[in-house]
């Protein structure tokens, strides 16, 4: 990645307010403005990739193309040992298009019950891939990946977080991801780890 000018404005390929706030906080020390793609009426692009990396690149390239700005996109999901890595890239729609967090969890727990998964078979990991593209034709996007390891519990615990957090049990903390306070979660999560890598790689660009 090469750049002739420092970056001052980045579009985030998401409409998620939590992610926008998180990135805004990280980049404000560099006087870099972060805008969600929704501010530019960027439509959601079909995630046709077969991997987290492919889908993140698709989203970043689309946002950069429409806005003309550098773009950051992430793709993340849950991979469960007993299910051969499922739900994987389909994590947000595991129970079908329009699935809710609750319906996705129900399907996950049901699938593990069918497998009679116990012990190590219930081990799982959250994965997050972050991609930064300076422009839509950027041939060398920055790609960072973070992982967060845990175990799928048999019941829900806690009401914080989102997605599969209530059943993602963390033996080291003796609680679920949904029971962690926000600062702790940001420090140890898959997205938090990927963000640390991305900020380190981008520091020379800002």
C-alpha positions as CSV (number, residue, x, y, z in Angstrom):
1,X,0.0,0.0,0.0
2,X,1.4,3.4,-1.0
3,X,-0.1,6.8,-0.6
4,X,1.0,10.3,-1.5
5,X,-1.3,12.1,0.9
6,X,-2.4,11.6,4.4
7,X,-5.8,10.2,4.8
8,X,-8.4,12.5,6.4
9,X,-11.8,10.9,5.6
10,X,-12.7,7.2,5.6
11,X,-16.1,5.6,4.8
12,X,-17.1,2.7,6.9
13,X,-18.9,0.0,5.0
14,X,-21.6,-0.4,7.6
15,X,-24.6,1.3,9.0
16,X,-24.1,-0.2,12.5
17,X,-24.0,2.8,14.9
18,X,-21.9,0.9,17.4
19,X,-19.1,0.2,14.9
20,X,-19.2,3.7,13.6
21,X,-18.8,5.1,17.2
22,X,-15.9,2.6,17.8
23,X,-14.0,3.6,14.7
24,X,-14.7,7.3,15.2
25,X,-13.1,7.1,18.7
26,X,-10.1,5.2,17.4
27,X,-9.4,7.6,14.5
28,X,-10.1,11.0,16.2
29,X,-6.5,11.1,17.5
30,X,-5.4,11.3,13.9
31,X,-8.0,13.9,12.9
32,X,-9.5,11.4,10.5
33,X,-13.3,11.7,9.9
34,X,-15.2,8.4,9.9
35,X,-18.5,8.3,8.0
36,X,-20.9,5.4,7.7
37,X,-21.8,4.5,4.1
38,X,-25.4,5.3,4.9
39,X,-24.5,9.0,4.8
40,X,-23.8,8.5,1.1
41,X,-26.9,6.3,0.4
42,X,-24.6,3.4,-0.4
43,X,-26.8,0.3,-0.8
44,X,-25.8,-3.0,0.7
45,X,-23.8,-5.1,-1.7
46,X,-24.5,-8.8,-2.0
47,X,-21.9,-10.8,0.0
48,X,-21.1,-13.4,-2.7
49,X,-17.7,-14.4,-1.4
50,X,-17.0,-17.8,0.2
51,X,-14.7,-16.5,2.9
52,X,-14.6,-13.6,5.4
53,X,-11.8,-12.0,3.5
54,X,-13.6,-12.1,0.2
55,X,-16.8,-10.6,1.6
56,X,-14.9,-7.8,3.5
57,X,-13.1,-6.9,0.2
58,X,-16.4,-6.9,-1.7
59,X,-17.9,-4.5,0.9
60,X,-14.9,-2.2,1.1
61,X,-14.5,-2.0,-2.7
62,X,-18.2,-1.2,-3.2
63,X,-18.1,1.6,-0.6
64,X,-14.9,3.1,-2.0
65,X,-16.3,3.0,-5.6
66,X,-19.6,4.7,-4.7
67,X,-18.1,7.4,-2.4
68,X,-14.7,7.9,-3.9
69,X,-13.2,7.7,-0.4
70,X,-10.9,5.2,1.2
71,X,-13.0,2.5,2.9
72,X,-12.9,0.1,5.8
73,X,-15.1,-3.0,5.9
74,X,-15.3,-6.0,8.2
75,X,-16.8,-9.4,7.9
76,X,-17.1,-11.6,11.0
77,X,-18.8,-14.7,12.2
78,X,-18.7,-17.8,14.4
79,X,-17.1,-21.1,13.6
80,X,-18.0,-24.1,15.7
81,X,-15.8,-27.2,15.8
82,X,-18.6,-29.8,15.8
83,X,-20.3,-28.1,12.9
84,X,-17.3,-28.1,10.6
85,X,-16.8,-24.4,11.0
86,X,-20.5,-23.4,10.5
87,X,-22.3,-21.1,10.7
88,X,-19.2,-19.2,9.4
89,X,-19.8,-16.6,6.8
90,X,-23.6,-17.3,7.2
91,X,-23.6,-16.4,10.9
92,X,-25.9,-13.4,10.6
93,X,-28.4,-15.4,8.6
94,X,-27.9,-18.9,9.9
95,X,-31.6,-19.4,10.6
96,X,-32.5,-17.8,7.2
97,X,-32.9,-14.4,5.7
98,X,-34.2,-11.9,8.2
99,X,-33.1,-14.1,11.1
100,X,-32.9,-12.6,14.6
101,X,-30.1,-13.2,17.1
102,X,-32.5,-15.4,19.0
103,X,-33.5,-17.6,16.1
104,X,-29.8,-18.0,15.1
105,X,-28.9,-19.1,18.6
106,X,-31.9,-21.5,18.7
107,X,-30.7,-23.1,15.4
108,X,-27.1,-23.3,16.7
109,X,-28.1,-25.0,20.0
110,X,-30.4,-27.4,18.1
111,X,-27.6,-28.3,15.6
112,X,-25.2,-29.1,18.5
113,X,-27.9,-31.1,20.3
114,X,-28.4,-33.2,17.1
115,X,-24.6,-33.8,17.0
116,X,-24.7,-34.7,20.7
117,X,-21.7,-32.4,20.9
118,X,-20.0,-32.3,24.3
119,X,-16.6,-31.1,25.6
120,X,-14.1,-30.1,22.9
121,X,-16.7,-30.5,20.2
122,X,-18.4,-27.4,21.5
123,X,-15.3,-25.3,21.2
124,X,-15.7,-22.3,18.9
125,X,-14.1,-19.2,17.7
126,X,-15.3,-15.8,16.6
127,X,-13.4,-14.5,13.6
128,X,-13.2,-10.9,12.3
129,X,-11.5,-9.8,9.1
130,X,-10.9,-6.0,8.6
131,X,-10.0,-4.6,5.2
132,X,-8.8,-1.1,4.3
133,X,-8.8,0.0,0.7
134,X,-7.4,3.3,-0.3
135,X,-9.6,3.3,-3.4
136,X,-11.7,0.9,-5.4
137,X,-8.9,-0.4,-7.5
138,X,-6.4,-0.7,-4.6
139,X,-4.3,-3.8,-5.6
140,X,-2.9,-4.3,-2.1
141,X,-5.6,-3.8,0.5
142,X,-4.7,-4.0,4.2
143,X,-6.1,-7.2,5.6
144,X,-6.2,-7.9,9.4
145,X,-7.7,-10.9,11.2
146,X,-8.6,-11.4,14.8
147,X,-9.8,-14.6,16.6
148,X,-11.6,-15.1,19.9
149,X,-11.8,-18.6,21.3
150,X,-14.5,-20.0,23.5
151,X,-17.1,-22.7,24.0
152,X,-20.7,-22.8,23.1
153,X,-22.8,-23.2,26.3
154,X,-26.0,-25.2,26.4
155,X,-28.0,-22.2,27.7
156,X,-27.9,-18.4,27.3
157,X,-26.1,-16.2,29.9
158,X,-26.3,-12.4,30.1
159,X,-28.2,-9.8,28.1
160,X,-25.4,-7.7,26.8
161,X,-23.6,-7.7,23.5
162,X,-25.3,-9.1,20.4
163,X,-25.4,-12.0,18.0
164,X,-24.1,-15.3,19.6
165,X,-22.6,-13.5,22.7
166,X,-25.1,-15.1,25.2
167,X,-23.9,-18.6,24.3
168,X,-20.2,-17.9,23.7
169,X,-18.7,-19.0,27.0
170,X,-15.3,-17.8,28.0
171,X,-13.6,-20.2,30.4
172,X,-10.8,-17.7,31.3
173,X,-13.4,-15.1,32.4
174,X,-15.9,-17.7,33.7
175,X,-18.7,-15.9,31.9
176,X,-20.3,-15.4,28.5
177,X,-19.4,-12.7,26.0
178,X,-22.7,-11.1,26.8
179,X,-21.7,-10.7,30.5
180,X,-18.5,-8.8,29.8
181,X,-18.3,-5.1,30.3
182,X,-17.7,-3.1,27.1
183,X,-14.1,-2.1,27.7
184,X,-13.1,-5.7,28.5
185,X,-14.8,-7.1,25.5
186,X,-13.2,-4.5,23.2
187,X,-9.8,-5.5,24.5
188,X,-10.1,-9.3,24.1
189,X,-12.6,-9.8,21.3
190,X,-11.9,-10.8,17.7
191,X,-12.8,-7.4,16.4
192,X,-10.7,-5.7,19.1
193,X,-7.7,-7.7,18.1
194,X,-8.2,-7.0,14.4
195,X,-8.6,-3.3,15.1
196,X,-5.2,-3.2,17.0
197,X,-3.5,-4.7,13.9
198,X,-5.3,-2.4,11.5
199,X,-4.4,0.8,13.5
200,X,-0.8,-0.3,13.6
201,X,-0.6,-0.8,9.9
202,X,-2.5,2.4,9.1
203,X,-0.5,4.7,11.4
204,X,2.0,5.5,8.6
205,X,-0.9,6.6,6.4
206,X,-2.3,9.2,8.7
